[in-house]
Amino acid sequence: MKLHCNRGEVSAADILRMIESWGRISDVHMEEPDFEEVVHRIY
């Protein structure tokens, strides 16, 4: 499963709690966007 979220609106902990309510979590990997990608979105 792959999820995208706005970290300004929801925390990683909130997302994990929501997913955990669906069933047991066996592994989690989180990535932040590259700095260059963020700058490109802003400008």
mmCIF file of the N, C-alpha and C atoms, coordinates in Angstrom:
data_MODEL
# 
_entry.id   MODEL 
# 
loop_
_atom_site.group_PDB 
_atom_site.id 
_atom_site.type_symbol 
_atom_site.label_atom_id 
_atom_site.label_alt_id 
_atom_site.label_comp_id 
_atom_site.label_asym_id 
_atom_site.label_entity_id 
_atom_site.label_seq_id 
_atom_site.pdbx_PDB_ins_code 
_atom_site.Cartn_x 
_atom_site.Cartn_y 
_atom_site.Cartn_z 
_atom_site.occupancy 
_atom_site.B_iso_or_equiv 
_atom_site.pdbx_formal_charge 
_atom_site.auth_seq_id 
_atom_site.auth_comp_id 
_atom_site.auth_asym_id 
_atom_site.auth_atom_id 
_atom_site.pdbx_PDB_model_num 
ATOM 1   N N  . MET A 1 1  ? 0.844  -1.156 0.000  1.00 0.00 ? 1  MET A N  1 
ATOM 2   C CA . MET A 1 1  ? 0.000  0.000  0.000  1.00 0.00 ? 1  MET A CA 1 
ATOM 3   C C  . MET A 1 1  ? 0.899  1.231  0.000  1.00 0.00 ? 1  MET A C  1 
ATOM 4   N N  . LYS A 1 2  ? 0.505  2.199  -0.753 1.00 0.00 ? 2  LYS A N  1 
ATOM 5   C CA . LYS A 1 2  ? 1.247  3.452  -0.811 1.00 0.00 ? 2  LYS A CA 1 
ATOM 6   C C  . LYS A 1 2  ? 0.270  4.593  -0.539 1.00 0.00 ? 2  LYS A C  1 
ATOM 7   N N  . LEU A 1 3  ? 0.628  5.453  0.408  1.00 0.00 ? 3  LEU A N  1 
ATOM 8   C CA . LEU A 1 3  ? -0.221 6.585  0.769  1.00 0.00 ? 3  LEU A CA 1 
ATOM 9   C C  . LEU A 1 3  ? 0.553  7.876  0.628  1.00 0.00 ? 3  LEU A C  1 
ATOM 10  N N  . HIS A 1 4  ? -0.152 8.909  0.244  1.00 0.00 ? 4  HIS A N  1 
ATOM 11  C CA . HIS A 1 4  ? 0.417  10.255 0.191  1.00 0.00 ? 4  HIS A CA 1 
ATOM 12  C C  . HIS A 1 4  ? -0.451 11.136 1.083  1.00 0.00 ? 4  HIS A C  1 
ATOM 13  N N  . CYS A 1 5  ? 0.177  12.042 1.805  1.00 0.00 ? 5  CYS A N  1 
ATOM 14  C CA . CYS A 1 5  ? -0.592 12.923 2.678  1.00 0.00 ? 5  CYS A CA 1 
ATOM 15  C C  . CYS A 1 5  ? 0.078  14.284 2.764  1.00 0.00 ? 5  CYS A C  1 
ATOM 16  N N  . ASN A 1 6  ? -0.682 15.230 3.244  1.00 0.00 ? 6  ASN A N  1 
ATOM 17  C CA . ASN A 1 6  ? -0.180 16.572 3.505  1.00 0.00 ? 6  ASN A CA 1 
ATOM 18  C C  . ASN A 1 6  ? 0.223  16.614 4.973  1.00 0.00 ? 6  ASN A C  1 
ATOM 19  N N  . ARG A 1 7  ? 1.524  16.658 5.249  1.00 0.00 ? 7  ARG A N  1 
ATOM 20  C CA . ARG A 1 7  ? 2.005  16.612 6.634  1.00 0.00 ? 7  ARG A CA 1 
ATOM 21  C C  . ARG A 1 7  ? 1.583  17.847 7.425  1.00 0.00 ? 7  ARG A C  1 
ATOM 22  N N  . GLY A 1 8  ? 1.147  18.882 6.750  1.00 0.00 ? 8  GLY A N  1 
ATOM 23  C CA . GLY A 1 8  ? 0.623  20.048 7.456  1.00 0.00 ? 8  GLY A CA 1 
ATOM 24  C C  . GLY A 1 8  ? -0.781 19.824 7.983  1.00 0.00 ? 8  GLY A C  1 
ATOM 25  N N  . GLU A 1 9  ? -1.465 18.816 7.452  1.00 0.00 ? 9  GLU A N  1 
ATOM 26  C CA . GLU A 1 9  ? -2.841 18.540 7.859  1.00 0.00 ? 9  GLU A CA 1 
ATOM 27  C C  . GLU A 1 9  ? -2.978 17.322 8.758  1.00 0.00 ? 9  GLU A C  1 
ATOM 28  N N  . VAL A 1 10 ? -2.068 16.359 8.617  1.00 0.00 ? 10 VAL A N  1 
ATOM 29  C CA . VAL A 1 10 ? -2.166 15.118 9.390  1.00 0.00 ? 10 VAL A CA 1 
ATOM 30  C C  . VAL A 1 10 ? -0.758 14.626 9.725  1.00 0.00 ? 10 VAL A C  1 
ATOM 31  N N  . SER A 1 11 ? -0.592 14.103 10.920 1.00 0.00 ? 11 SER A N  1 
ATOM 32  C CA . SER A 1 11 ? 0.725  13.618 11.337 1.00 0.00 ? 11 SER A CA 1 
ATOM 33  C C  . SER A 1 11 ? 0.918  12.163 10.911 1.00 0.00 ? 11 SER A C  1 
ATOM 34  N N  . ALA A 1 12 ? 2.152  11.748 10.868 1.00 0.00 ? 12 ALA A N  1 
ATOM 35  C CA . ALA A 1 12 ? 2.469  10.354 10.549 1.00 0.00 ? 12 ALA A CA 1 
ATOM 36  C C  . ALA A 1 12 ? 1.846  9.432  11.595 1.00 0.00 ? 12 ALA A C  1 
ATOM 37  N N  . ALA A 1 13 ? 1.868  9.838  12.853 1.00 0.00 ? 13 ALA A N  1 
ATOM 38  C CA . ALA A 1 13 ? 1.275  9.025  13.925 1.00 0.00 ? 13 ALA A CA 1 
ATOM 39  C C  . ALA A 1 13 ? -0.221 8.832  13.700 1.00 0.00 ? 13 ALA A C  1 
ATOM 40  N N  . ASP A 1 14 ? -0.926 9.883  13.261 1.00 0.00 ? 14 ASP A N  1 
ATOM 41  C CA . ASP A 1 14 ? -2.361 9.767  12.974 1.00 0.00 ? 14 ASP A CA 1 
ATOM 42  C C  . ASP A 1 14 ? -2.616 8.777  11.844 1.00 0.00 ? 14 ASP A C  1 
ATOM 43  N N  . ILE A 1 15 ? -1.784 8.830  10.821 1.00 0.00 ? 15 ILE A N  1 
ATOM 44  C CA . ILE A 1 15 ? -1.947 7.910  9.690  1.00 0.00 ? 15 ILE A CA 1 
ATOM 45  C C  . ILE A 1 15 ? -1.707 6.468  10.139 1.00 0.00 ? 15 ILE A C  1 
ATOM 46  N N  . LEU A 1 16 ? -0.661 6.258  10.932 1.00 0.00 ? 16 LEU A N  1 
ATOM 47  C CA . LEU A 1 16 ? -0.379 4.907  11.426 1.00 0.00 ? 16 LEU A CA 1 
ATOM 48  C C  . LEU A 1 16 ? -1.515 4.386  12.295 1.00 0.00 ? 16 LEU A C  1 
ATOM 49  N N  . ARG A 1 17 ? -2.099 5.234  13.127 1.00 0.00 ? 17 ARG A N  1 
ATOM 50  C CA . ARG A 1 17 ? -3.241 4.816  13.950 1.00 0.00 ? 17 ARG A CA 1 
ATOM 51  C C  . ARG A 1 17 ? -4.418 4.403  13.073 1.00 0.00 ? 17 ARG A C  1 
ATOM 52  N N  . MET A 1 18 ? -4.670 5.165  12.022 1.00 0.00 ? 18 MET A N  1 
ATOM 53  C CA . MET A 1 18 ? -5.774 4.846  11.122 1.00 0.00 ? 18 MET A CA 1 
ATOM 54  C C  . MET A 1 18 ? -5.534 3.501  10.432 1.00 0.00 ? 18 MET A C  1 
ATOM 55  N N  . ILE A 1 19 ? -4.324 3.293  9.918  1.00 0.00 ? 19 ILE A N  1 
ATOM 56  C CA . ILE A 1 19 ? -4.000 2.041  9.236  1.00 0.00 ? 19 ILE A CA 1 
ATOM 57  C C  . ILE A 1 19 ? -4.055 0.875  10.215 1.00 0.00 ? 19 ILE A C  1 
ATOM 58  N N  . GLU A 1 20 ? -3.578 1.083  11.429 1.00 0.00 ? 20 GLU A N  1 
ATOM 59  C CA . GLU A 1 20 ? -3.579 0.025  12.426 1.00 0.00 ? 20 GLU A CA 1 
ATOM 60  C C  . GLU A 1 20 ? -5.000 -0.422 12.774 1.00 0.00 ? 20 GLU A C  1 
ATOM 61  N N  . SER A 1 21 ? -5.964 0.479  12.647 1.00 0.00 ? 21 SER A N  1 
ATOM 62  C CA . SER A 1 21 ? -7.352 0.106  12.922 1.00 0.00 ? 21 SER A CA 1 
ATOM 63  C C  . SER A 1 21 ? -7.883 -0.883 11.881 1.00 0.00 ? 21 SER A C  1 
ATOM 64  N N  . TRP A 1 22 ? -7.237 -0.952 10.713 1.00 0.00 ? 22 TRP A N  1 
ATOM 65  C CA . TRP A 1 22 ? -7.633 -1.905 9.665  1.00 0.00 ? 22 TRP A CA 1 
ATOM 66  C C  . TRP A 1 22 ? -7.064 -3.292 9.908  1.00 0.00 ? 22 TRP A C  1 
ATOM 67  N N  . GLY A 1 23 ? -5.973 -3.375 10.681 1.00 0.00 ? 23 GLY A N  1 
ATOM 68  C CA . GLY A 1 23 ? -5.328 -4.663 10.931 1.00 0.00 ? 23 GLY A CA 1 
ATOM 69  C C  . GLY A 1 23 ? -3.902 -4.461 11.406 1.00 0.00 ? 23 GLY A C  1 
ATOM 70  N N  . ARG A 1 24 ? -3.220 -5.559 11.604 1.00 0.00 ? 24 ARG A N  1 
ATOM 71  C CA . ARG A 1 24 ? -1.858 -5.527 12.131 1.00 0.00 ? 24 ARG A CA 1 
ATOM 72  C C  . ARG A 1 24 ? -0.878 -4.964 11.098 1.00 0.00 ? 24 ARG A C  1 
ATOM 73  N N  . ILE A 1 25 ? 0.026  -4.095 11.541 1.00 0.00 ? 25 ILE A N  1 
ATOM 74  C CA . ILE A 1 25 ? 1.068  -3.532 10.681 1.00 0.00 ? 25 ILE A CA 1 
ATOM 75  C C  . ILE A 1 25 ? 2.333  -4.353 10.890 1.00 0.00 ? 25 ILE A C  1 
ATOM 76  N N  . SER A 1 26 ? 2.899  -4.860 9.784  1.00 0.00 ? 26 SER A N  1 
ATOM 77  C CA . SER A 1 26 ? 4.118  -5.656 9.924  1.00 0.00 ? 26 SER A CA 1 
ATOM 78  C C  . SER A 1 26 ? 5.373  -4.881 9.539  1.00 0.00 ? 26 SER A C  1 
ATOM 79  N N  . ASP A 1 27 ? 5.238  -3.837 8.720  1.00 0.00 ? 27 ASP A N  1 
ATOM 80  C CA . ASP A 1 27 ? 6.402  -3.077 8.287  1.00 0.00 ? 27 ASP A CA 1 
ATOM 81  C C  . ASP A 1 27 ? 5.952  -1.699 7.819  1.00 0.00 ? 27 ASP A C  1 
ATOM 82  N N  . VAL A 1 28 ? 6.776  -0.693 8.084  1.00 0.00 ? 28 VAL A N  1 
ATOM 83  C CA . VAL A 1 28 ? 6.457  0.678  7.669  1.00 0.00 ? 28 VAL A CA 1 
ATOM 84  C C  . VAL A 1 28 ? 7.717  1.315  7.109  1.00 0.00 ? 28 VAL A C  1 
ATOM 85  N N  . HIS A 1 29 ? 7.554  2.044  6.015  1.00 0.00 ? 29 HIS A N  1 
ATOM 86  C CA . HIS A 1 29 ? 8.649  2.814  5.422  1.00 0.00 ? 29 HIS A CA 1 
ATOM 87  C C  . HIS A 1 29 ? 8.080  4.181  5.066  1.00 0.00 ? 29 HIS A C  1 
ATOM 88  N N  . MET A 1 30 ? 8.697  5.235  5.560  1.00 0.00 ? 30 MET A N  1 
ATOM 89  C CA . MET A 1 30 ? 8.234  6.597  5.268  1.00 0.00 ? 30 MET A CA 1 
ATOM 90  C C  . MET A 1 30 ? 9.329  7.354  4.555  1.00 0.00 ? 30 MET A C  1 
ATOM 91  N N  . GLU A 1 31 ? 8.925  8.160  3.601  1.00 0.00 ? 31 GLU A N  1 
ATOM 92  C CA . GLU A 1 31 ? 9.864  8.994  2.851  1.00 0.00 ? 31 GLU A CA 1 
ATOM 93  C C  . GLU A 1 31 ? 9.374  10.424 2.839  1.00 0.00 ? 31 GLU A C  1 
ATOM 94  N N  . GLU A 1 32 ? 10.295 11.326 2.908  1.00 0.00 ? 32 GLU A N  1 
ATOM 95  C CA . GLU A 1 32 ? 10.010 12.748 2.740  1.00 0.00 ? 32 GLU A CA 1 
ATOM 96  C C  . GLU A 1 32 ? 10.401 13.119 1.308  1.00 0.00 ? 32 GLU A C  1 
ATOM 97  N N  . PRO A 1 33 ? 9.725  14.091 0.712  1.00 0.00 ? 33 PRO A N  1 
ATOM 98  C CA . PRO A 1 33 ? 10.128 14.511 -0.633 1.00 0.00 ? 33 PRO A CA 1 
ATOM 99  C C  . PRO A 1 33 ? 11.525 15.124 -0.612 1.00 0.00 ? 33 PRO A C  1 
ATOM 100 N N  . ASP A 1 34 ? 12.235 15.019 -1.713 1.00 0.00 ? 34 ASP A N  1 
ATOM 101 C CA . ASP A 1 34 ? 13.546 15.641 -1.834 1.00 0.00 ? 34 ASP A CA 1 
ATOM 102 C C  . ASP A 1 34 ? 13.401 17.160 -1.718 1.00 0.00 ? 34 ASP A C  1 
ATOM 103 N N  . PHE A 1 35 ? 14.412 17.792 -1.159 1.00 0.00 ? 35 PHE A N  1 
ATOM 104 C CA . PHE A 1 35 ? 14.401 19.242 -0.988 1.00 0.00 ? 35 PHE A CA 1 
ATOM 105 C C  . PHE A 1 35 ? 14.142 19.952 -2.314 1.00 0.00 ? 35 PHE A C  1 
ATOM 106 N N  . GLU A 1 36 ? 14.796 19.477 -3.374 1.00 0.00 ? 36 GLU A N  1 
ATOM 107 C CA . GLU A 1 36 ? 14.636 20.092 -4.695 1.00 0.00 ? 36 GLU A CA 1 
ATOM 108 C C  . GLU A 1 36 ? 13.196 20.006 -5.174 1.00 0.00 ? 36 GLU A C  1 
ATOM 109 N N  . GLU A 1 37 ? 12.534 18.894 -4.876 1.00 0.00 ? 37 GLU A N  1 
ATOM 110 C CA . GLU A 1 37 ? 11.133 18.733 -5.272 1.00 0.00 ? 37 GLU A CA 1 
ATOM 111 C C  . GLU A 1 37 ? 10.236 19.745 -4.539 1.00 0.00 ? 37 GLU A C  1 
ATOM 112 N N  . VAL A 1 38 ? 10.521 19.957 -3.274 1.00 0.00 ? 38 VAL A N  1 
ATOM 113 C CA . VAL A 1 38 ? 9.741  20.922 -2.492 1.00 0.00 ? 38 VAL A CA 1 
ATOM 114 C C  . VAL A 1 38 ? 9.938  22.327 -3.034 1.00 0.00 ? 38 VAL A C  1 
ATOM 115 N N  . VAL A 1 39 ? 11.180 22.700 -3.297 1.00 0.00 ? 39 VAL A N  1 
ATOM 116 C CA . VAL A 1 39 ? 11.461 24.024 -3.848 1.00 0.00 ? 39 VAL A CA 1 
ATOM 117 C C  . VAL A 1 39 ? 10.785 24.196 -5.205 1.00 0.00 ? 39 VAL A C  1 
ATOM 118 N N  . HIS A 1 40 ? 10.822 23.169 -6.033 1.00 0.00 ? 40 HIS A N  1 
ATOM 119 C CA . HIS A 1 40 ? 10.186 23.232 -7.360 1.00 0.00 ? 40 HIS A CA 1 
ATOM 120 C C  . HIS A 1 40 ? 8.679  23.454 -7.232 1.00 0.00 ? 40 HIS A C  1 
ATOM 121 N N  . ARG A 1 41 ? 8.048  22.817 -6.256 1.00 0.00 ? 41 ARG A N  1 
ATOM 122 C CA . ARG A 1 41 ? 6.594  23.002 -6.043 1.00 0.00 ? 41 ARG A CA 1 
ATOM 123 C C  . ARG A 1 41 ? 6.274  24.427 -5.614 1.00 0.00 ? 41 ARG A C  1 
ATOM 124 N N  . ILE A 1 42 ? 7.159  25.006 -4.789 1.00 0.00 ? 42 ILE A N  1 
ATOM 125 C CA . ILE A 1 42 ? 6.918  26.360 -4.278 1.00 0.00 ? 42 ILE A CA 1 
ATOM 126 C C  . ILE A 1 42 ? 7.097  27.396 -5.386 1.00 0.00 ? 42 ILE A C  1 
ATOM 127 N N  . TYR A 1 43 ? 8.146  27.213 -6.191 1.00 0.00 ? 43 TYR A N  1 
ATOM 128 C CA . TYR A 1 43 ? 8.457  28.201 -7.228 1.00 0.00 ? 43 TYR A CA 1 
ATOM 129 C C  . TYR A 1 43 ? 8.054  27.632 -8.529 1.00 0.00 ? 43 TYR A C  1 
# 
